Amino acid sequence: MIIRTNANARAGLIGNPSDGYFGKTISIICRNFAARVTCYESPRLAIVPRRRDQLEFTSIEALVDDVQRNGYYGGIRLIKATVKRFFDYTQQVGLELDDRNFTIEYATDIPVRVGLAGSSGIVTATFRALIAFYGVSIPKPILPNLILSVELDELGIGAGLQDRVIQVYEGVVFMDFDKQAMAEQDHGRYESLDPAALPPLFVAYHDNLAEGTEVTHNDLRSRFNRGDAQVLDGIKQFADYAQQARELIVSGRGDGIGLLMDANFDLRAQLCPISDGNHKLVDIGRRHGAHTKFAGSGGAVIGAYDGDPARLKVIREDYQAVGAKLFIPEIG
């Protein structure tokens, strides 16, 4: 039996990065890109490396280019850590695994390290493959926690739950990570919203602005843990933006979330250093009347606009002029 699973890219619509700090966010799935995993029984357990795991290069320049695009690690460590975390969880809750080995192959076209959840996509698709291979069940609200623990606990990569929740639930999801609720039920409150209630959206990303999520989250986490008043107040404000956006969307006034998206980025820029290139990604959309913010931790932005095809054409051309790519997110 050959098992094939996938997990799509995502874009944070509003509230990020408060998801890692008991805040609130809204996120959308982007079916334009996906991480795909193939799993099948084999005599020995094997993980097949892909191009981003390469260890041989044509030149020193080629190695440097690969590091700049993909970082120092490919997908192998993510899959190894996922297999370990899956095994630990099954032992912890008493799920019995039969005595079979497997081979895992993976492929992904999610743009790397630009805040579209490429790493968590590989982890999510791998979890789905292991669940199907062994025929076990993991409660849906708990699965995002396990996916996050792969990077946070096994690999020490700072991140939040948002990516994992939307990749598990898909569509459009409002997430409330209230601290008391998380303590009582081990997961947040997750509410699916109607994609049709959103304003017209676009996502633009630039490969050369790739930056690992840990660059932002590790510093923010340190300041949060120290009780930095500016960060604590900022997290509450991010969450409030998400709550306000949720009220607009469910009341049929989703076109009104643009100003909240602008405020979300402006607050982030006060709390975290933003490179000139990333500022430019935001400014290009805003220059043409769009409301634009980071889709993740940098390298990609999400914008809301009035739906005018002529306006979108100009926005697309301006992004292309600086080497960025624009796409309309496929949510449904």
C-alpha positions as CSV (number, residue, x, y, z in Angstrom):
1,M,0.0,0.0,0.0
2,I,1.3,3.4,-1.0
3,I,0.1,6.3,1.2
4,R,0.2,9.9,-0.2
5,T,-0.5,12.9,2.0
6,N,0.0,16.6,1.7
7,A,-0.2,19.9,3.6
8,N,-0.7,23.3,2.0
9,A,1.0,26.6,2.5
10,R,-0.7,29.2,4.6
11,A,-0.8,33.0,5.1
12,G,-1.4,34.7,8.4
13,L,-4.3,37.1,7.8
14,I,-4.2,39.0,11.1
15,G,-3.0,38.7,14.7
16,N,0.3,37.1,14.1
17,P,2.8,36.7,15.8
18,S,0.6,36.5,18.9
19,D,-0.2,32.8,18.4
20,G,2.9,31.8,20.3
21,Y,2.0,34.0,23.3
22,F,-1.6,33.1,24.2
23,G,-3.0,35.6,21.6
24,K,-5.5,35.3,18.8
25,T,-5.0,35.0,15.0
26,I,-6.9,34.4,11.8
27,S,-5.1,32.4,9.1
28,I,-6.0,31.2,5.6
29,I,-4.8,28.1,3.7
30,C,-3.1,28.5,0.3
31,R,-3.7,25.5,-1.9
32,N,-1.4,27.1,-4.5
33,F,1.5,25.2,-2.9
34,A,1.9,22.0,-0.9
35,A,4.4,19.7,0.9
36,R,3.7,16.1,-0.2
37,V,4.8,12.9,1.5
38,T,4.8,9.4,0.1
39,C,5.0,6.5,2.6
40,Y,5.2,2.7,1.9
41,E,6.3,-0.4,3.7
42,S,9.9,-1.5,3.3
43,P,12.4,-3.9,4.9
44,R,14.3,-1.1,6.6
45,L,13.1,2.4,7.8
46,A,14.4,5.0,5.3
47,I,14.0,8.7,4.6
48,V,14.8,9.7,1.0
49,P,16.7,13.0,0.7
50,R,15.6,15.6,-1.8
51,R,17.5,18.4,-3.5
52,R,17.3,20.8,-0.5
53,D,19.1,18.1,1.5
54,Q,22.1,18.0,-0.9
55,L,25.6,17.8,0.4
56,E,27.5,18.0,-2.9
57,F,27.8,21.3,-4.9
58,T,29.4,22.4,-8.2
59,S,31.2,25.2,-6.5
60,I,31.6,27.2,-3.3
61,E,29.2,29.8,-4.8
62,A,26.6,27.1,-5.3
63,L,26.9,26.1,-1.7
64,V,26.4,29.7,-0.5
65,D,23.5,30.2,-2.8
66,D,21.8,27.0,-1.4
67,V,22.4,28.2,2.2
68,Q,20.9,31.6,1.4
69,R,17.8,30.0,-0.1
70,N,17.3,27.0,2.1
71,G,19.2,27.7,5.3
72,Y,21.5,25.1,6.7
73,Y,19.0,22.3,7.0
74,G,16.7,20.6,4.6
75,G,13.6,18.4,5.2
76,I,15.4,15.3,6.6
77,R,15.8,16.6,10.2
78,L,12.1,17.7,10.2
79,I,11.0,14.2,9.1
80,K,13.3,12.4,11.6
81,A,12.1,14.6,14.4
82,T,8.4,14.0,13.4
83,V,8.9,10.2,13.4
84,K,10.4,10.4,16.9
85,R,7.7,12.7,18.2
86,F,5.0,10.5,16.7
87,F,6.5,7.4,18.3
88,D,6.9,9.1,21.7
89,Y,3.2,10.2,21.6
90,T,1.9,6.8,20.7
91,Q,3.9,5.3,23.6
92,Q,2.7,8.0,26.0
93,V,-1.0,7.4,25.2
94,G,-0.8,3.7,24.8
95,L,-1.3,3.4,21.0
96,E,0.2,0.1,19.8
97,L,2.2,0.2,16.5
98,D,2.6,-2.9,14.5
99,D,6.0,-4.2,13.7
100,R,6.6,-2.8,10.2
101,N,9.2,-0.5,8.6
102,F,8.5,2.2,6.0
103,T,10.2,4.5,3.5
104,I,9.3,8.1,3.4
105,E,9.8,10.3,0.4
106,Y,8.9,14.0,0.4
107,A,8.6,16.9,-2.1
108,T,7.5,20.5,-1.6
109,D,6.9,23.5,-3.7
110,I,6.1,25.8,-0.8
111,P,8.5,28.7,-1.1
112,V,11.2,28.2,1.4
113,R,11.7,30.4,4.5
114,V,9.4,33.2,3.5
115,G,6.7,32.8,6.1
116,L,4.3,30.5,4.2
117,A,4.8,27.6,6.6
118,G,7.0,25.4,4.5
119,S,8.7,23.6,7.4
120,S,5.4,22.9,9.2
121,G,4.0,21.7,5.9
122,I,6.5,18.9,5.8
123,V,5.9,18.0,9.4
124,T,2.1,18.0,9.0
125,A,2.2,15.9,5.8
126,T,4.5,13.4,7.6
127,F,2.2,13.1,10.6
128,R,-0.7,12.4,8.3
129,A,1.3,9.7,6.5
130,L,2.3,8.0,9.8
131,I,-1.2,8.2,11.1
132,A,-2.5,6.5,7.9
133,F,0.4,3.9,7.8
134,Y,-0.2,2.7,11.3
135,G,-4.0,3.2,11.3
136,V,-4.0,5.2,14.5
137,S,-6.1,8.2,15.5
138,I,-5.0,11.4,17.0
139,P,-7.7,14.0,18.1
140,K,-7.8,16.8,15.6
141,P,-7.4,19.7,18.2
142,I,-4.4,17.9,19.7
143,L,-2.6,17.3,16.4
144,P,-1.4,20.9,15.9
145,N,0.3,20.7,19.3
146,L,2.2,17.6,18.3
147,I,3.2,19.2,15.0
148,L,4.5,22.3,16.8
149,S,6.4,20.2,19.4
150,V,8.5,18.8,16.6
151,E,10.1,22.1,15.9
152,L,9.7,23.7,19.3
153,D,10.8,20.9,21.5
154,E,12.7,18.4,19.3
155,L,14.6,21.0,17.2
156,G,14.6,24.1,19.4
157,I,13.0,26.3,16.6
158,G,10.9,29.1,18.0
159,A,7.4,29.1,16.5
160,G,3.7,29.3,17.3
161,L,0.6,27.2,16.8
162,Q,-1.0,29.2,14.0
163,D,0.7,27.4,11.1
164,R,-0.1,24.0,12.4
165,V,-3.8,24.7,13.2
166,I,-4.6,26.1,9.8
167,Q,-2.7,23.2,8.0
168,V,-4.8,20.7,10.1
169,Y,-8.1,22.5,9.9
170,E,-7.6,24.2,6.5
171,G,-9.9,26.9,5.0
172,V,-10.1,30.1,7.1
173,V,-9.7,29.7,10.9
174,F,-10.0,32.1,13.8
175,M,-7.8,30.9,16.7
176,D,-8.0,31.9,20.3
177,F,-5.0,30.7,22.3
178,D,-6.4,31.8,25.7
179,K,-3.9,30.7,28.4
180,Q,-6.6,29.3,30.7
181,A,-8.3,27.4,27.9
182,M,-5.0,26.0,26.7
183,A,-4.2,24.8,30.3
184,E,-7.6,23.2,30.8
185,Q,-8.0,21.4,27.4
186,D,-4.5,21.3,25.9
187,H,-5.6,23.3,22.9
188,G,-7.1,26.6,21.8
189,R,-10.5,27.5,20.6
190,Y,-10.6,27.1,16.8
191,E,-13.5,28.5,14.7
192,S,-13.8,28.0,10.9
193,L,-14.9,31.1,9.0
194,D,-16.5,31.6,5.6
195,P,-13.9,32.3,2.9
196,A,-16.5,34.1,0.9
197,A,-16.8,36.7,3.7
198,L,-13.2,37.9,3.1
199,P,-12.1,40.8,1.0
200,P,-10.2,40.1,-2.3
201,L,-6.7,39.0,-1.2
202,F,-3.3,38.5,-2.7
203,V,0.0,37.2,-1.4
204,A,3.4,38.3,-2.7
205,Y,6.8,36.8,-1.7
206,H,10.5,37.3,-2.6
207,D,12.9,34.3,-2.4
208,N,15.9,36.5,-1.6
209,L,14.2,37.9,1.5
210,A,14.0,34.4,3.1
211,E,14.5,34.4,6.8
212,G,13.9,31.6,9.3
213,T,11.0,32.1,11.6
214,E,13.4,31.6,14.6
215,V,15.1,34.9,13.8
216,T,12.0,36.7,14.8
217,H,10.5,34.3,17.3
218,N,13.6,33.6,19.4
219,D,14.1,37.3,20.2
220,L,10.4,38.0,20.8
221,R,10.2,34.9,23.0
222,S,13.1,36.1,25.1
223,R,11.6,39.5,25.6
224,F,8.1,38.0,26.4
225,N,9.7,35.7,29.0
226,R,11.4,38.6,30.6
227,G,8.1,40.5,30.9
228,D,9.1,43.2,28.4
229,A,6.1,45.6,28.8
230,Q,6.2,46.7,25.2
231,V,6.0,43.1,24.0
232,L,3.3,42.2,26.5
233,D,1.1,45.1,25.4
234,G,1.8,44.4,21.8
235,I,0.7,40.8,22.0
236,K,-2.6,42.0,23.6
237,Q,-3.1,44.4,20.7
238,F,-2.3,41.8,18.0
239,A,-5.0,39.6,19.6
240,D,-7.5,42.5,19.7
241,Y,-6.9,43.1,16.0
242,A,-7.8,39.5,15.3
243,Q,-10.9,39.6,17.5
244,Q,-12.1,42.7,15.7
245,A,-11.5,41.2,12.3
246,R,-13.4,38.1,13.4
247,E,-16.4,40.2,14.4
248,L,-16.3,42.0,11.0
249,I,-16.1,38.8,9.0
250,V,-18.9,36.9,10.8
251,S,-21.2,40.0,10.5
252,G,-20.7,40.2,6.7
253,R,-18.4,43.2,6.9
254,G,-15.1,41.4,6.0
255,D,-14.1,44.2,3.6
256,G,-13.5,46.3,6.6
257,I,-10.5,44.3,8.0
258,G,-7.9,46.2,5.8
259,L,-7.2,48.9,8.3
260,L,-6.7,46.3,11.0
261,M,-4.2,44.5,8.7
262,D,-2.3,47.8,8.3
263,A,-2.2,48.4,12.1
264,N,-1.0,44.8,12.6
265,F,2.1,45.4,10.5
266,D,2.8,48.9,11.9
267,L,2.7,47.5,15.4
268,R,5.0,44.6,14.4
269,A,7.5,47.1,13.0
270,Q,7.6,48.9,16.4
271,L,8.4,45.6,18.1
272,C,10.7,43.8,15.7
273,P,13.5,44.9,13.3
274,I,12.2,44.9,9.7
275,S,14.7,44.8,6.8
276,D,14.5,47.4,4.0
277,G,13.5,44.7,1.5
278,N,10.6,43.5,3.7
279,H,9.5,47.0,4.2
280,K,9.4,47.4,0.5
281,L,7.2,44.4,0.0
282,V,4.6,46.0,2.4
283,D,5.0,49.5,0.8
284,I,4.4,48.3,-2.7
285,G,1.0,47.1,-1.9
286,R,0.1,50.1,0.2
287,R,1.3,52.5,-2.6
288,H,-1.6,51.2,-4.7
289,G,-4.3,51.4,-2.1
290,A,-4.0,47.8,-0.7
291,H,-3.8,47.0,3.0
292,T,-0.7,44.9,3.4
293,K,1.1,43.0,6.2
294,F,3.5,40.1,6.8
295,A,2.0,36.7,5.9
296,G,4.4,35.2,8.4
297,S,7.8,36.2,9.8
298,G,9.1,38.0,6.7
299,G,9.7,37.4,3.0
300,A,6.0,37.3,2.1
301,V,3.1,39.7,2.6
302,I,-0.7,39.3,2.4
303,G,-2.8,42.2,1.0
304,A,-6.4,43.1,0.8
305,Y,-7.6,45.3,-2.0
306,D,-10.8,46.4,-3.7
307,G,-11.0,43.6,-6.3
308,D,-10.3,45.9,-9.3
309,P,-8.4,43.7,-11.9
310,A,-6.6,46.8,-13.2
311,R,-5.3,47.7,-9.8
312,L,-4.2,44.1,-9.2
313,K,-2.4,44.1,-12.6
314,V,-0.4,47.2,-11.6
315,I,0.4,45.8,-8.1
316,R,1.6,42.5,-9.7
317,E,3.8,44.4,-12.1
318,D,5.4,46.5,-9.3
319,Y,6.1,43.3,-7.3
320,Q,7.6,41.7,-10.4
321,A,9.8,44.8,-10.9
322,V,11.6,44.0,-7.6
323,G,11.8,40.3,-8.2
324,A,8.8,39.3,-6.1
325,K,6.0,36.9,-7.2
326,L,2.3,37.5,-6.6
327,F,-0.5,34.9,-6.4
328,I,-4.2,34.9,-5.5
329,P,-4.6,32.4,-2.6
330,E,-6.7,29.4,-3.3
331,I,-8.6,28.8,-0.1
332,G,-11.7,26.7,-0.9
